[in-house]
Amino acid sequence: GPSLSADGAVLAVGGYGQSTVSEGGFVMVWDRSTSSTPASSLRDITPVQLNHPSPVESDKLGIGGPSLSADGLVLAAGAPGYGDSGSQYGAVWVWTKYSQTQSFSTSTTPVMLTDPNGGNQDELGYGGPALSADGLVLAAAAHNSNEKGTSSGAVLVWQRASTTASFSSEPSAKLTDPNGSAMDVLGLGGVSLSADGRVLAASSHTDDDKGTDSGSTLVWENVCEGGHSPPLCH
């Protein structure tokens, strides 16, 4: 689905089909904060198309929908089909601009995030990433991750100290269902973060705790005990 900034000035929508390569995907951004008449309607704004800098067939950038920070300065989108030789371990791309009047198309080169311990067909980012309101916490699921059995699923979380810091410089935390099992596909439909980035939720829609494919939702809260550190320890 689409994503809006808190003030409605920025709209981002994923188009995971044809781009510069077959099913490479792209993100379209309408941004009236860059317009000389900021009060104009979004329909009067010429959209900007954002692409993978080195697109590969079937990356499917934007398939789960992009996510915007509240101020519309940070944009994230998943490319679950990304990977060498069709491995589809997936990736998340992050664009950052540093003023309301700057365009994403002329901002810094987007940053690519992957699971350092990911595997083939994990499809990180398939359901779309989630950003906290301040753009400092980013979460995305790899629903085919095999941490607790084949396609049990996992959620990756990155946290940075400021928007001038790069997510790529921060280690990711991998969250799983401690009672997870094969084919739970945790995070298939994406993840959700609270505005302050301290609460995260993701569903396992084929979890069998209450019967075959009854499903469940897992919630993590950033309440840290001694010896632990963010993000999202509990």
N, C-alpha and C positions, 0 to 999 in steps of 0.2 A: 504494500500500500504506500501512499504518499506520506510525506513528512512535512510539517510546518514549523517554522520558528515560533516562539511564544507570542510575538506581536503580529504574526501573520504576514510579515513582509517577505519571507523567503519560503518557497515551495520547492520540494525536491521529489522526483518520481523516477523509479527505475524502469528501464526498458531492456529486458534481458535477452531479447532476440537479436536480430541482425544489427550489426554496427559496422565497423570497418572490416570485420571478419564474421563468418557465420556464427551466430549465437554468442558473439563476444560480449554483448551487453553494453549498457551505457546508463548514465544518470542525466536527466534533464532538470535544470534549475531555473526557476523564475525568481528574480530578485529585484523587488522594487526599491530596496534600500540603495541600490546603485543608480537608480534613475534620477534624472534632473528634476522630476516631479514625483517625489516619493509617495504622494497620496494617490497616484494613478492605480487603476485596477491591474491585478495580475495578468488579466487577459490582454492588456495593452503592452506587456513587457515581452521583449524578444528573449526566449530562453537560451541558456548556455548548455551545450552538451559536453559532459565529462566522460572521458574514456580511459580505459586501462592504457598507460603509456606504451606498453608493448603487448597489444592484445593477441590472444590466442583463441582459436576456435573453441566454442563451448565453455568459455569462462563463465558466462551467464552473470556478468556483473549487474547488480541491482535486482536480482530475481526476487528476493524476499522483501524488497522495499528498503530505501535508505533511511538514515536517522540524522536529525539535525540537533545541535545544541540549542538551548533556549534563545540565545542571541543570534542564531543563524550563521555563526562564524566557523563552525566545525561541522563537517559532513562526513558520514561513514556509510559505506555500502559493501555488501558481501559479493564475492566472486567464487561460489562454491565449486565451480568446475575447473578452477585454476590448478595447475600442476604439470610437472614435466611428463611428456609422453602419455598424456591422458590419465595421470594418476589421481586427479581430482581430490587432492587433499584440501584444497580451498584456501581462500585468503580474504582479508578485509582491507579495503582501501580507505584512507582517511585524507580528506582535503581540509586545509585550514587557511582562512584569510584573516588578516590582522586589523581590518577596519571595515565598517559597514559599507563604505563606498567602493571597496575593492571587489573585483569579480573573482569567483572561484577559478575561472579560466586563466587568470593572470596571477593567481596566488602561487605559493610555493609548490614544488613538485609533490604529488600525493605520496603518502607513505603506505607501504604494503606490510601487513601483519599476517603472520602464519603461526601455526602451532609448531614449536621446535621439536616436539615429540609426536607430531601428527603422522598419520598413515594414509595409504591409498584409499580413496573413496570416502574419506572422513567428511568431505563437503562442508568445511568450515564456512559459516556465513549464509547457509542456505535459507534460513528463515528470516534473515535480516538482522543486522546488529542493533544495539541500543546504546545510547549515550546519556550520561547524566546531564542535567540542565547546564552545568558550567563547562561541559566538554572535557572533563578531566578523568572520567571513568568510562570505559568502553567494554561492552560485553557482546559475545557472539557464540553461538553454539555450533558444535560439530556433531550432528545427530548420529552419524555412522561411526563415531569413535568406538574403539573396542576395549575401553578401560575395564569394563565390568562384564565383558562378553560381547559377542558380535553385535554391532550396531546398538550397544547400550546407550551411547551418547555421552557428551560432556559439554561443559560451558567454559569458555576461555574469558578471563577478565584482565584488562590492562588498566593501570592507574598511573597518572603522571601528576607532578606537583604544580604545573602551570601550563598554559596553552603555548608557551614558547618552548616547552620541552616536547620532545617527540615520543609518541607511544612506542616507536621502534627501539628506543633506548631503554625501555622498561621491561622487566621480565613479566611474563604472563602467569596468572594463577589458573590452574585447571580444577574445575569443580565437577564432581560426579555424585551420583546417588549412592550413598554407602551401602544401600541394599539393592542396587541396580542389577539388572540381568540382561541377557541377550535380547535384542529386538525391542527394548524399551524406547529407543530413539529419543532420548532426552534432548529437548530443544528443537525438535523438528519444525515447530511452528514459530521459532524465534524466541527471544528473551525479552524481559521487561525490567527496567531499572526505575527506581524512585528518582525524583528530581535531584536529591542530594547524593545519589549514587550509593547509598548505604543499604538498600534493600534490593534484592534481585530475585526474580521468579522465572521459572521455566517448567514446562510440562513434559511428562512422559506419557504420551497418549495411548501407548499399548502396554503400559505397566500392568501386571496381573495381581496386584495386592488384594483387590476386592473381587477377583474373578478375571477370566480371560479378557484381556484388552480393556479392563475397567478404567485404566488411566490414573494418573496422579499429578500433582503439582508440587514442586520443591521450591522452598523459599530459603534464601540465605540472608542473614543480617550481619552487618559489619560491627559486631560487638566483640571486641578483641580482649582476650585474656593475656596475662603476663607471658612474655616470650613469643607472642604472635604479633604480626603486623598486617596492615591492610594489603591488598583489598579483600574484603568480604570474608574475613576469618570469623569463626563462630565457636 
